[in-house]
Amino acid sequence: MPQKDVIVYSGKLCGDCQHLKSFMDANGIEYEERDIRETPAHGEKLEAKTGKLGVPYLVIDGRWLRGYDPGKPFSEAFARTLFALEAG
């Protein structure tokens, strides 16, 4: 599977962000991290593009995707759908 260009907008105190990054690390998915608290400009860009400051948010090959399932805890099954990875 070819490597995708992945950016993750996150925050250090965001549990879902930490779980998603751990999932990506475990699956060999390379990414650039942009912390919206440490660098307010990243938060401004996220809000300008999505209308939200909710994290985690991903940009995969230029496509903006919410990195969490609203109202639900992190799930590996949901994370796999973001990257179209087969379970296994």
N, C-alpha and C positions, 0 to 999 in steps of 0.2 A: 504494500500500500504506500503510495507516495506521501511524503511529509507535507502536511498542510501548514500554511502560515497562520499561526494562532497567537492572539493577544488576549490576555485575561485581565479584565478590570476587577480589582478586588480591594479588600481592606483587611488589615491584620486581625481585627477583632471579629471578623465574619467567619463563623463556623463553616458554613457551606463553601466559602471560598477556600478554606484550608482543606476540606474534604475533596473538593474538585481538583485542586492542585496536586494533592496526594494521588488521586486517581490518575491524573495525567502523567505524573512521574512514574507510577507503577506500570503504566501502559506505554512508556517510551514516547509520549507526546511532548515535543518541545514547544515552549511557549515563551512569550515575553510578558512579564507581569507589570501592570500599571496600577499602583496603589493610589486610590482616589483621596485618601486622607493625607498621605505624605506629600503628594503632588496635586494640589487643588486643580491645576489645569487639566489633569486627567479626568477629574470629576466633572469639570465644565464641558469637556468634549463628550463624555458619556451622556450627560444630560441633554446636550445639544442634539446628539444623534438619536437618542431613545426617548427623551422626555422624562427620564427617570434617573435616580441615583442608586437604584437597587443593584447590589452586587451579590454574586459574581455575574459578570456579563462578558461574553466572548465575542471576538471578531475572528471568524474562521474564513480564510481566503477572501477577506473583504466583506463578509456577510455578518451582520450583527445578530447575536443569539443570546437570549436570556439563559444564564447558566444554572438556573434553579427552577424548581417546579413550585409555583406560588402556593403557600399554605401547607407545604409538605416538607418533611426533612430530606436531607440529601439522600439520593439513592443511586447506586452504581448503575442500575438499569436505565435511569433517566440520563445519566452521564454518557452511557454508551450510545444513546440515540443522538446525542449532540455530535458525536464523531463517527456515527454509523459503524460502530464496532460490534462484531458478533460476540455473544456471550461465550465464554469457554476458557 
